């Protein structure tokens, strides 16, 4: 699994950087692929996948109300709502909406889903500012290539380690900045009978940027490398029997589901998955730093 995650992270970082290198390139050439329909399914217990095929959105249910994590693209919102209904739940029973990070491919549908459900929205302080304004700031490594998102009024600001509750549901926030200044991962427990497992929804940990940003010696986001180091350490220590990531391929979700369908009942369970993801992400960042160092060496005076 480690090798697969590392290869995916390196390939994704390179592809996304190339995609946005030219100003004439549309901001989301991959949106149609990301937004491909995906039938909803149970991950474990009361935790369900309701996102589109290329972008995760997670529903955690209870008799007192539900929690939704991420809204994917703006055009994903109707598909997420339809998936919630297809599972037999009401969108209006979603009481809390959470976010991993504020880019258009994970937060673009939040405003529409908030309007459909009437749920409160909660996010880290840095993410809340973007969600309320609809615009990322220059401290975001991808700032120059990010389209705006529909703004949301009155976002509840949460702190690292804070636990949010809806009825019996309890989800804990873990600030994991680096990919964005406000990135947040979430953990909770889901049960099937007497067996309860820890589920981690881990935010993107990739060092992707616009063509002007440098992770080494950044004036726009000076603490980015320190933030990444903190996030890697934090993710390594998460309670993590089942890992789900913002882009499902990063955690090999589709391959693991195929193994489960073939009879491997615990194919989604891997208590080492968060540590493996953190290690692979650290290696990908080190590769990005090496490329920047090499570029500066080849171009004296370059930034």
Secondary structure, DSSP 8 states (H G I E B T S, - for coil): -HHHHHHHHHHHHHHHHHHTSSTTS-TTTTHHHHT-----EEEETTEEE-SBTTB--EEE--TT-EEEE--BSGGGHHHHHHHHHHTT--GGGEEEEE-S--SHHHHTTHHHHHHHH--EEEEEHHHHHHHHHS---TTSTTGGG-------SS-EEE-TT-EEEETTEEEEEEE--SSSTT-EEEEEEEEETTEEEEEEEE--------TT--STT-SSSTTHHHHHHHHHHHHHTS--SEEEESSGGGGTHHHHHHHHHTT-TTTTB-TTHHHHHHHHHHHHHHHHHHHHHHHHHHSTT--
